[in-house]
Amino acid sequence: MKEFTSEEWALILGGSSGFGLATAKAVTSRGMSVCIIHRDRRGAMPRIEADFAEIRAHGSGFLALNLDALSVEGRNTTLDALAKEMGANGRVRMLLHSIALGNLKPIAPVPSEVANGTDYGEALIEDEDMARTVFSMGTSLLSWVQELFARKLFATDARVFGLTSEGNQVAWRGYAAVSAAKAALESVSRSIAVEFAPYGIRSNIIQPGVTDTPALRVIPGNNRMREVAEKRNPFGRMTRPEDVASVIALLCRPEAAWVNGAIIPVDGGERIAPS
């Protein structure tokens, strides 16, 4: 028996890989329909289309749009198309913000370069880089929530999710902009949880353990991060996208309605294990 109906839709921002794709597969296998927004080049589409075919095979509604989810035009195009696809009875049961578009420049030069009087080997982050990252991976969640609400597309019991990381507290080199974005995302989610609660909207942030995703692979020192995570995790392995997707699907159930405004670790105990 399916846990959800095809009239209940998941809108996933960044759903062609990693956590977004895994979540799309998890909720469609439980009966929910899915709208995926992604931004990919033509060369990546054969792999992506194979994954989308797997989602379609579950028989619920499916819509995929390859566009810029961070532009006003992209957001309006998406919601126009989604409203048409859902029809009169469909509503957005779940919104997942899984956009990974951040700047990984350091904020200060390496001390040895300064001491030697050499040119900096790396470009340093600038105001525009920081602002764009904070919006892309943080405050853009609110833009989507507000527009969905204004268009009356949310279900009466809706769930909003964002994704944070250990970098919300740990200062990795080159991670300052993303760390700021995660802090902003968490803050915005708490405000959504309070101010939209009267309208039946719950908002929570998921904090996965270190997970081998395309977003992780561009972080400087990611190989070391993976090695440490495997050794540190009580289960002897890294977190998988499917682990996180299963928890998100679980939190969409009616029984999880009282979970609101939380940051929920999904890491197998990685964060509490000794280094």
C-alpha positions as CSV (number, residue, x, y, z in Angstrom):
1,M,0.0,0.0,0.0
2,K,1.3,3.4,-1.0
3,E,2.0,5.9,1.8
4,F,1.1,8.9,-0.4
5,T,-1.2,9.7,-3.3
6,S,-0.3,10.9,-6.7
7,E,-2.1,14.2,-6.0
8,E,0.6,14.9,-3.3
9,W,3.6,16.4,-5.0
10,A,7.2,16.8,-4.1
11,L,9.0,19.8,-5.5
12,I,12.7,19.2,-5.5
13,L,15.2,22.1,-6.3
14,G,18.4,20.4,-7.5
15,G,17.1,16.9,-8.1
16,S,19.3,15.4,-10.8
17,S,21.9,13.9,-8.5
18,G,22.9,13.4,-4.8
19,F,20.3,14.0,-2.1
20,G,17.7,15.5,-4.4
21,L,17.7,12.6,-6.8
22,A,17.7,10.0,-4.0
23,T,14.7,11.8,-2.4
24,A,12.8,11.9,-5.6
25,K,13.2,8.1,-5.9
26,A,12.2,7.6,-2.3
27,V,9.0,9.5,-2.3
28,T,7.8,8.3,-5.7
29,S,8.3,4.7,-4.6
30,R,5.9,5.6,-1.8
31,G,3.3,7.0,-4.2
32,M,4.0,10.8,-4.3
33,S,4.3,12.7,-7.6
34,V,7.5,14.6,-8.2
35,C,8.6,17.8,-9.9
36,I,12.4,18.1,-10.3
37,I,14.2,21.3,-11.1
38,H,17.8,20.9,-12.3
39,R,20.5,22.8,-14.1
40,D,22.6,20.4,-16.3
41,R,24.5,20.4,-19.5
42,R,23.5,18.3,-22.5
43,G,26.4,15.9,-21.9
44,A,25.0,14.9,-18.5
45,M,21.5,14.2,-19.8
46,P,21.8,10.5,-20.8
47,R,22.7,9.5,-17.2
48,I,20.0,11.9,-15.8
49,E,17.3,10.6,-18.2
50,A,18.0,7.0,-17.0
51,D,17.4,8.0,-13.4
52,F,14.3,9.9,-14.5
53,A,13.0,6.8,-16.3
54,E,13.3,4.9,-13.0
55,I,11.2,7.5,-11.3
56,R,8.6,7.5,-14.0
57,A,8.3,3.7,-13.7
58,H,6.5,4.1,-10.4
59,G,3.5,5.5,-12.2
60,S,2.9,8.7,-10.3
61,G,3.0,12.2,-11.9
62,F,6.4,13.4,-13.0
63,L,7.7,16.7,-14.3
64,A,11.4,17.7,-14.9
65,L,12.6,21.2,-15.9
66,N,16.1,22.1,-16.8
67,L,16.3,25.7,-15.9
68,D,17.7,28.3,-13.4
69,A,15.9,27.8,-10.1
70,L,17.5,30.9,-8.7
71,S,16.0,33.4,-11.2
72,V,12.6,35.0,-10.9
73,E,11.9,33.8,-14.5
74,G,12.9,30.2,-13.7
75,R,10.8,30.2,-10.5
76,N,7.7,31.5,-12.3
77,T,8.2,29.1,-15.3
78,T,8.4,26.2,-12.8
79,L,5.3,27.1,-10.8
80,D,3.2,27.8,-13.9
81,A,4.1,24.4,-15.3
82,L,3.7,22.7,-12.0
83,A,0.2,24.2,-11.4
84,K,-0.9,23.0,-14.8
85,E,0.6,19.5,-14.3
86,M,-1.0,19.1,-10.8
87,G,-4.4,20.1,-12.0
88,A,-7.2,21.3,-9.7
89,N,-6.6,18.7,-7.0
90,G,-2.9,18.5,-6.8
91,R,-0.9,20.3,-4.1
92,V,2.8,20.5,-3.0
93,R,3.2,18.2,0.0
94,M,6.9,18.6,0.2
95,L,9.5,21.2,-0.9
96,L,13.2,20.2,-0.8
97,H,15.9,22.8,-1.3
98,S,18.9,20.8,-2.5
99,I,20.7,23.5,-4.5
100,A,24.5,23.2,-4.4
101,L,25.9,26.3,-6.1
102,G,28.5,27.9,-3.9
103,N,31.8,29.7,-4.1
104,L,34.7,27.9,-2.5
105,K,37.4,30.6,-2.6
106,P,39.3,31.2,0.6
107,I,39.0,34.5,2.5
108,A,42.7,34.9,3.3
109,P,46.0,34.0,1.7
110,V,48.2,31.2,2.9
111,P,50.6,32.7,5.5
112,S,53.7,31.4,3.8
113,E,52.8,33.3,0.6
114,V,52.5,36.5,2.6
115,A,55.8,35.8,4.5
116,N,57.7,35.2,1.2
117,G,56.2,38.2,-0.5
118,T,55.0,36.1,-3.4
119,D,51.8,36.6,-5.4
120,Y,48.8,34.8,-3.8
121,G,48.3,31.4,-5.4
122,E,44.5,31.6,-5.0
123,A,42.0,34.2,-5.7
124,L,40.2,35.4,-2.6
125,I,36.5,35.6,-2.2
126,E,34.8,38.9,-2.9
127,D,31.5,40.5,-1.8
128,E,29.6,39.3,-4.9
129,D,30.8,35.7,-4.5
130,M,29.6,35.7,-0.9
131,A,26.3,37.3,-1.6
132,R,25.5,35.0,-4.5
133,T,26.4,31.9,-2.4
134,V,24.3,33.0,0.6
135,F,21.3,33.5,-1.7
136,S,21.8,30.4,-3.8
137,M,22.3,27.9,-1.0
138,G,20.5,29.8,1.8
139,T,17.9,32.5,1.5
140,S,16.5,31.4,-1.9
141,L,14.5,28.8,0.1
142,L,12.3,31.6,1.4
143,S,11.6,33.0,-2.1
144,W,10.2,29.6,-3.1
145,V,8.1,29.2,0.0
146,Q,6.6,32.6,-0.3
147,E,5.7,32.2,-4.0
148,L,4.2,28.7,-3.5
149,F,2.2,30.1,-0.7
150,A,1.1,33.2,-2.7
151,R,-0.1,30.9,-5.5
152,K,-2.0,28.6,-3.0
153,L,0.0,25.6,-4.2
154,F,0.9,24.1,-0.8
155,A,-1.0,21.3,0.7
156,T,-2.8,21.9,4.0
157,D,-0.1,19.8,5.7
158,A,3.1,20.7,3.9
159,R,6.8,19.9,4.7
160,V,9.7,22.2,3.8
161,F,13.3,20.8,4.0
162,G,16.8,22.3,3.5
163,L,20.2,20.6,3.7
164,T,23.0,21.8,5.9
165,S,26.3,20.2,6.9
166,E,29.0,20.1,9.6
167,G,30.4,23.1,7.9
168,N,27.8,25.2,9.6
169,Q,30.1,25.2,12.6
170,V,33.5,23.9,11.4
171,A,35.6,26.5,9.5
172,W,37.1,24.6,6.6
173,R,39.4,26.6,4.4
174,G,37.5,27.8,1.3
175,Y,34.1,27.0,2.9
176,A,33.3,30.5,4.4
177,A,30.7,31.4,1.8
178,V,28.9,28.1,1.9
179,S,29.1,28.0,5.7
180,A,27.5,31.5,5.8
181,A,24.8,30.2,3.4
182,K,24.1,27.2,5.6
183,A,23.7,29.4,8.7
184,A,21.3,31.6,6.7
185,L,19.4,28.6,5.5
186,E,19.0,27.3,9.1
187,S,17.8,30.8,10.3
188,V,15.3,31.2,7.4
189,S,14.0,27.7,8.1
190,R,13.3,28.5,11.7
191,S,11.4,31.6,10.7
192,I,9.4,29.6,8.2
193,A,8.6,27.1,10.9
194,V,7.1,29.8,13.1
195,E,5.5,32.2,10.7
196,F,4.0,29.7,8.3
197,A,2.9,27.2,11.0
198,P,-0.6,28.7,11.1
199,Y,-1.0,27.7,7.4
200,G,0.0,24.1,8.0
201,I,3.6,24.4,6.8
202,R,6.4,22.7,8.7
203,S,10.0,23.5,8.0
204,N,13.1,21.5,9.1
205,I,16.8,21.2,8.1
206,I,18.5,17.9,7.6
207,Q,22.2,17.6,8.4
208,P,23.7,14.6,6.7
209,G,27.0,13.1,7.6
210,V,29.8,13.3,5.1
211,T,28.3,11.9,1.8
212,D,29.9,11.1,-1.5
213,T,28.0,13.5,-3.7
214,P,29.0,15.8,-6.7
215,A,28.8,18.7,-4.2
216,L,31.3,17.1,-1.8
217,R,33.8,16.3,-4.6
218,V,34.4,20.0,-5.4
219,I,35.3,20.9,-1.8
220,P,39.1,21.2,-1.2
221,G,40.4,18.3,0.8
222,N,37.3,16.1,0.2
223,N,39.4,12.9,0.0
224,R,40.6,13.5,3.5
225,M,37.0,14.2,4.7
226,R,35.8,10.9,3.3
227,E,38.6,9.0,4.9
228,V,38.0,10.5,8.3
229,A,34.2,10.0,8.0
230,E,34.6,6.3,7.3
231,K,36.9,5.8,10.3
232,R,34.8,8.0,12.6
233,N,31.4,6.7,11.8
234,P,30.2,4.0,14.3
235,F,28.9,2.0,11.3
236,G,32.2,2.1,9.5
237,R,30.9,3.8,6.4
238,M,29.9,7.2,5.1
239,T,26.3,8.4,4.9
240,R,24.6,7.6,1.6
241,P,22.1,9.8,-0.2
242,E,19.5,7.0,0.3
243,D,19.9,7.2,4.1
244,V,19.0,10.9,4.0
245,A,16.2,10.4,1.4
246,S,14.5,7.7,3.6
247,V,14.4,10.1,6.6
248,I,12.9,12.9,4.5
249,A,10.2,10.5,3.2
250,L,9.6,9.5,6.8
251,L,9.2,13.1,7.9
252,C,6.6,13.7,5.2
253,R,4.2,11.2,6.9
254,P,1.3,12.5,9.0
255,E,2.8,11.0,12.1
256,A,5.8,13.5,11.8
257,A,3.6,16.6,11.8
258,W,4.9,17.8,15.2
259,V,8.5,18.0,14.0
260,N,9.0,21.6,13.2
261,G,11.9,24.1,13.2
262,A,14.5,21.5,13.9
263,I,18.0,20.6,12.6
264,I,18.0,16.8,12.3
265,P,21.3,14.9,12.0
266,V,21.2,12.0,9.7
267,D,24.7,10.6,10.0
268,G,24.6,7.3,11.8
269,G,26.2,8.9,14.9
270,E,29.2,10.3,13.0
271,R,29.0,13.7,14.8
272,I,29.1,12.2,18.3
273,A,31.8,9.6,17.6
274,P,35.4,10.4,18.7
275,S,37.7,11.7,16.0
